[in-house]
Amino acid sequence: MHTLETSTPARFIADFFTSFTEAVVHGSEDPADIMARFHTRDVVQITDGVRLDWDRLVAHLRPVRRNLTEFRFEVHEALANGNRIAARFTIHARLRKSGPVTTRVHLFAEFTPEGLLRRSEQLTRTLDPAEPDQEG
């Protein structure tokens, strides 16, 4: 796994979310084991005001595994200060039943020196398929 010491912030974010999602979607490991490779046990993720702790994140992985068929993370920019990262990226995904979905994410996160996610706050916006995916 990359750490912030061995890669740029943008590469770190792209690799972190791609590796994690790949393990969830295409792996056969128990979701809790996957979580342990990428997150601290005391992780807190707040997305659009919804607080998820370890148990809620593990529970969230089961439907992701069933429903997500394709994904790609496009990091537009990322800045790091120590183990904290602010990033803006787009998730391009295809869901089994509803088809393609594109989501813009603004992320503020804290990682351990080993590259585990400890805390994140995310603001997301689903992009309209007709809307051009502009970085600005």
C-alpha positions in Angstrom: 0.0 0.0 0.0 1.2 3.5 -0.8 1.8 6.0 2.0 1.8 9.8 1.7 5.6 9.6 2.1 6.0 7.5 -1.0 3.5 9.1 -3.4 1.9 12.3 -4.4 -1.4 13.2 -2.6 -3.4 12.7 -5.9 -1.8 9.3 -6.5 -2.3 8.2 -2.9 -6.0 9.0 -3.0 -6.5 7.3 -6.4 -4.6 4.2 -5.3 -6.3 4.1 -1.9 -9.9 4.2 -3.2 -9.2 2.0 -6.3 -7.4 -0.7 -4.2 -10.1 -0.6 -1.5 -13.0 -0.7 -4.0 -11.3 -3.5 -6.0 -11.0 -5.6 -2.9 -14.6 -5.0 -1.9 -16.1 -5.6 -5.4 -13.9 -8.4 -6.8 -12.4 -10.0 -3.6 -13.8 -12.8 -1.6 -12.6 -11.7 1.8 -15.0 -10.9 4.6 -15.8 -7.1 4.5 -14.4 -6.7 8.0 -11.0 -8.1 6.9 -11.0 -5.7 4.0 -11.8 -2.8 6.2 -8.9 -3.7 8.6 -6.5 -3.4 5.7 -7.6 0.1 4.8 -9.1 1.7 7.9 -8.4 2.1 11.6 -10.8 0.4 14.0 -11.9 3.8 15.3 -12.6 5.2 11.8 -15.3 7.8 11.4 -16.6 8.8 8.0 -19.1 11.6 7.7 -20.7 11.8 4.2 -23.2 14.5 3.5 -23.9 14.8 7.2 -24.3 11.0 7.8 -21.9 9.6 10.3 -20.6 6.1 9.7 -18.4 4.2 12.2 -16.6 0.9 11.7 -19.8 -1.3 12.0 -21.8 0.9 9.7 -19.0 1.0 7.1 -18.6 -2.8 7.2 -22.4 -3.2 6.7 -22.3 -0.7 3.8 -19.7 -2.9 2.0 -22.1 -5.8 1.5 -24.5 -3.9 -0.9 -21.6 -2.3 -2.6 -20.2 -5.8 -3.4 -23.6 -6.9 -4.8 -24.4 -3.8 -6.8 -21.2 -2.2 -8.1 -20.0 -3.7 -11.4 -17.5 -1.0 -12.7 -15.7 1.9 -11.2 -13.0 4.5 -11.8 -11.7 7.3 -9.6 -10.6 10.5 -11.3 -8.6 12.7 -8.9 -8.8 16.4 -10.0 -6.6 17.7 -7.3 -5.3 16.8 -3.9 -3.3 18.6 -1.2 -1.6 17.1 1.8 -0.4 18.5 5.1 1.3 15.7 7.0 -1.2 12.9 7.2 -4.2 15.1 6.2 -5.5 15.3 2.7 -8.0 17.5 1.0 -9.0 16.2 -2.4 -11.6 16.7 -5.2 -12.4 13.7 -7.3 -15.0 12.1 -9.4 -16.3 8.5 -9.1 -17.4 7.0 -12.4 -19.4 3.9 -11.6 -21.9 1.4 -13.1 -24.5 -0.2 -10.8 -26.0 -3.6 -11.7 -29.6 -2.4 -11.8 -29.5 1.3 -12.4 -26.6 1.7 -14.8 -24.0 4.5 -14.8 -23.7 7.0 -12.0 -21.1 9.8 -11.7 -20.4 11.4 -8.3 -18.3 14.4 -7.5 -16.6 14.1 -4.1 -14.9 16.8 -1.9 -12.9 15.0 0.7 -11.1 16.0 3.9 -9.4 13.1 5.4 -6.8 12.0 8.0 -4.7 8.9 7.5 -2.2 7.1 9.7 1.5 7.1 8.7 0.8 3.5 7.5 -1.8 4.7 5.1 -5.0 3.7 7.0 -8.0 6.0 6.9 -8.8 7.3 10.3 -11.3 10.1 9.7 -13.0 11.6 6.6 -15.6 14.1 5.9 -17.1 14.1 2.4 -19.5 16.3 0.5 -20.9 14.6 -2.6 -23.0 15.5 -5.6 -24.4 13.2 -8.2 -23.7 14.6 -11.6 -26.5 14.6 -14.2 -25.6 12.3 -17.1 -26.1 15.3 -19.5 -23.9 17.6 -17.4 -20.3 17.8 -18.7 -17.9 16.5 -16.1 -15.9 19.7 -15.8 -13.1 20.0 -13.2 -13.9 23.6 -12.3 
